[in-house]
Amino acid sequence: MELETKAYPKFLVRTVVVVTTISERGISNAAPFSFNSPISFDPPLYGFSCNPAHDTWRNIQENGEFVVNIVGKDLAELMHVLETDYPYEDSEIAHAGLTEEEAKAVKPPRIKEAIAWIECKLEKSVELGDHIWITGNVVKAEVKDEFWKEAGVLDVERAKPLCHIAGEFFAVDMKEAKYKRAK
C-alpha cells in the first residue's frame, strides 16, 4: 500500500515517554511524546521532538531541564489526560492522578509510576519542520530494579513499555529476542 509522505509515522512503532518539566514558579507539567531517541553514548545525549507551542518547550526554554519518564502499558489510559491542553501551570500530573517524585539531579519531578527515568539538562535545540528537536545531556538515568535484567537490559516482558503507532493506536506486550551479529 502506498502512503502519503505525511502518513509514514503511522507504520513506525515508537516508545512512548512522558516528559516532565516545571515552570519558573515550580509548577509541574507532563506531556507524552513518541518521537524520541537516545542519540549518543559519549556524551550521553537524548532527544525528542516537541511542538514549539507546547508548555514543555516553554518550560525547557525557561529553566533548561527535563525528565524523560519511560511508561508501561498500565499508564496507557492516562495518555489522553496527559496530552490534554490544560491552561499553563495547571499540572497534568495531578489531573492524571499520578505521583510526583523528586528527581535526583534536576528540578523537574519524576513520575513515580514510571518504569525508568532519564534526567536531562538542555544541550541544544533545533527547529526541524513543524517541531523543535530538543537534545538533552543525560545527567542521571535509573530503572526500577524489578524491570532490570542481570544482562544490563530492560526486561520488556515485565516492564511492558508502551509504544505508539498513531492516534489512539498503541503497541504493547513485546517479547525479547536475541540475534547474533554478523561478523
Secondary structure, 3 states (H helix, E strand, C coil): CCCCHHHHHHHCCEECEEEEEECCCCCEEEEEECCEEEEECCCCEEEEEECCCCHHHHHHHHHCEEEEEECEHHHHHHHHHHCCCCCCCCCHHHHHCCCEECCCCCCCCEECCCCEEEEEEEEEEEEECCEEEEEEEEEEEEECHHHECCCCCECHHHHCECEEEECCEEECCCCCCCCCCCC
